[in-house]
Amino acid sequence: MNRTLQIILGLFALIVVLVLAAVILIPLLVDPNDYREEIAQAVEEETGRSFEIEGELSLSVFPWLGLEVGRMRLGNPPGFDAGAFVEIGSAAVGAKLMPLLSRRLEVSTLRLDGLRVNLVRLADGTTNWEGLGGDDVDEPASLPPARDGGEFRLERIAGLRVTDAAIRFEDRQAGTVTEVAIPALSTGELAPGAAFPLEAEATVALDDGATQLMAKLAGTVSYMDEGPSFEIEGLELDIEGSGPGIPGGSQGGTFTAPRATADLGAQTLSIPALTLSAAGVHATGEVTGTRIVDAPAFAGRVAIEEFSPRALIERLGEPVPDTADGGVLGKGAFEARFQGGSESVELDGLRLQLDDTTLTGTAGIGFGDVTRVRAGLQLDAIDLDRYLPPEPDEPVEPEPVGDVPLAFDWLDGLDLDATFTAGRLKVNGLTLTDVEGRAVARDGVLTLQPFGAALYGGKVRGSARLDARTTPATLSLEQSLSALQLLPFVQDLADFDRLTGVAQLGAKLTTSASSTAGLMSGLNGDLSFDVSDGALKGVNLWFEIQRAYALAKGRPVPERTSPDTDFRQLKGTAVIRDGRLVNEDLVGGLPFLGLTGRGEVDLAEAAVDYRLDATVIRQAIDEATGEVSELAGLSVPLRLAGALDSPSVRVDVSGLLKDRAEQEALRKLGLQDEEGKSAEDQLKERALDKVRGLRDRLRRED
């Protein structure tokens, strides 16, 4: 028994001696540097590129079977600069020796220092990374089998540590250079089915280094062979940016997710909850993804918590608009569900809030040769005038507006179908309620049809069409307006409170121009108007006629009993040709006056020229005497001319006196005032009657 024990102990001692001898002798007898040329030649034959090993190679055996290499360089392919494609400062890897004897693989920390990758795309699109790795994607290699036919089992990797790594991408097609530096990347112990911590830092340089992005990543990663799949818990990404390419010169943001899972086999992504904070804005959401490898598509929800748009504009380094209401841009919020990928994005349950206005609905956009937009939006109420610049404290001369070219080529690639409603909309002083419309754009034609709204007690209905298939484009408009209350309308439109009544309006208009200056001069179409039961305040037309007549006769001017001119009706039609509105059939009914006239309005020059005839009815009362006026039955010529916003009114006194003289002559001759016949015509007819009588008498005597 003792003999047997001695033999066993001797064999064990021999093994120990042999192992110790191997540990001592292998590093002494085997120098891996002797094989550098063979290694370099093999790499060059495999890649077709130059390969150099400049640093030392060192080999260790116990307790780790390890290899450490110094500087290595892989060159660019032919046609590129002679510099390195990939360069490594140093690298080291090792496997624990004793577990290898039982087919267990325990790897030391993988270290990589001084990695440099130089990516180049030439002007013709050729890249210096083409051809590496071959055209076929091989199946992942398994661990080498043991000599008895069993496979090695990976038990753990002590960790991964990368320091001082950098990637440079020069795109000569786009003329840009992007540099990414990774000062540090490290993990904890890597073992199948076990979670490990991950920490990384990176810096991205843009605009020749003028713009810098700094990022820090942290989280706990779990890897599963099935799939394979990854899960990250406690994911946190911090980004800081500075430079001219960053709004405001400097910004920071944080992205966090308690858990994120990606299954590469099933091609799915799941982030049940996430938060994003940047520029003082805080957002939350959730994301799921499908086909994330070959055709990524995502769905989820996003919500931006209440924030101040005014403060956001300031943080982004932009000037805050000067608004009529300094309290606007104080509150904003957004939420929506989304789905889409590289070809389209759709929003559902959309809710956008700006101050006290809320916009809801759905919206979608498709990308491609034609941009496809579909939307259905509902707005509760908005006062756009609050967002316009404030009125100046003192009146200022408006700056002349330059002639702006009109271009509608953007319509060529637009396919739009959007409906919208608004409960209340105020713009340029006008208030519209119950607004509804539909906009459709296709093949270079944009239509707004139908369009309707309630407007100051009345209804506006119509359509508009922009045809950009020809140059210049053509704009056509067809509108009708019924039961419009004029007083509140003109008050809000132009702060004018001197016109009342109920209006019915109709218009069919077209214009074609290549610039804004030609829109009015190229306007053509037809108009109709009918205003009833109204008044022109501040002007008493009947009094002005009496005053002009009294002055012409040298009589005292009568007192004005009313400051206004009431009218029962004003109506007519008009034709617009080349920016000039021509009205030939104006008809009006006023107290003591019947009004007819004709004239034109130059829309481009904002000038008016009208000639009117005011016929005094026979029951007209002279305000000075209370008796029937001397002007009863006379026709009073009027001239309305000048600027459209402040025309002058002139009474033709000479014509009035002539008409009055004719009436007096008829009275003295015992003739009656026959409608449509002047005194001269009646005298001629009377003389002819006497001639006819003399002729008849002579015939009888013969």
Salt bridges, closest charged atoms under 4 A:
GLU52 OE2 - ARG73 NH1 3.91
GLU54 OE2 - ARG73 NH1 2.39
GLU68 OE2 - ARG111 NH2 3.81
ASP81 OD2 - ARG172 NH2 3.10
GLU87 OE2 - ARG71 NH1 2.86
GLU87 OE2 - ARG73 NH2 3.32
GLU106 OE2 - ARG104 NH1 3.07
GLU106 OE1 - ARG156 NE 3.73
ASP148 OD2 - ARG103 NH1 2.66
GLU155 OE1 - ARG104 NH1 3.47
GLU155 OE2 - ARG153 NH2 2.74
ASP164 OD2 - ARG116 NH2 3.22
GLU170 OE1 - ARG168 NH1 3.40
GLU170 OE2 - ARG172 NE 3.15
ASP171 OD2 - ARG121 NH1 3.08
GLU179 OE2 - ARG168 NE 3.36
GLU189 OE1 - ARG156 NH1 2.99
GLU231 OE1 - ARG259 NH1 3.94
GLU286 OE1 - ARG301 NE 3.97
ASP294 OD1 - ARG291 NE 3.40
GLU305 OE2 - HIS282 NE2 3.86
ASP325 OD2 - ARG386 NE 2.92
ASP348 OD2 - ARG337 NH2 3.04
ASP356 OD1 - ARG386 NH1 3.32
ASP415 OD1 - ARG374 NH2 3.30
ASP415 OD1 - ARG442 NH2 3.34
ASP417 OD2 - ARG438 NH2 2.75
ASP467 OD2 - ARG465 NH1 3.66
ASP467 OD2 - ARG469 NH2 2.85
GLU544 OE1 - ARG547 NH2 3.13
GLU584 OE1 - ARG598 NH2 2.93
GLU600 OE2 - ARG580 NH2 2.16
ASP602 OD2 - ARG580 NH1 2.93
ASP609 OD1 - ARG639 NE 2.86
GLU630 OE1 - ARG555 NH1 3.04
GLU664 OE1 - ARG660 NH1 3.78
GLU664 OE2 - ARG667 NH2 2.25
ASP673 OD2 - ARG618 NH2 3.73
GLU674 OE1 - LYS677 NZ 3.37
GLU680 OE2 - LYS684 NZ 3.64
GLU685 OE2 - LYS677 NZ 3.45
ASP689 OD1 - ARG692 NH1 2.84
ASP696 OD1 - ARG695 NE 3.63
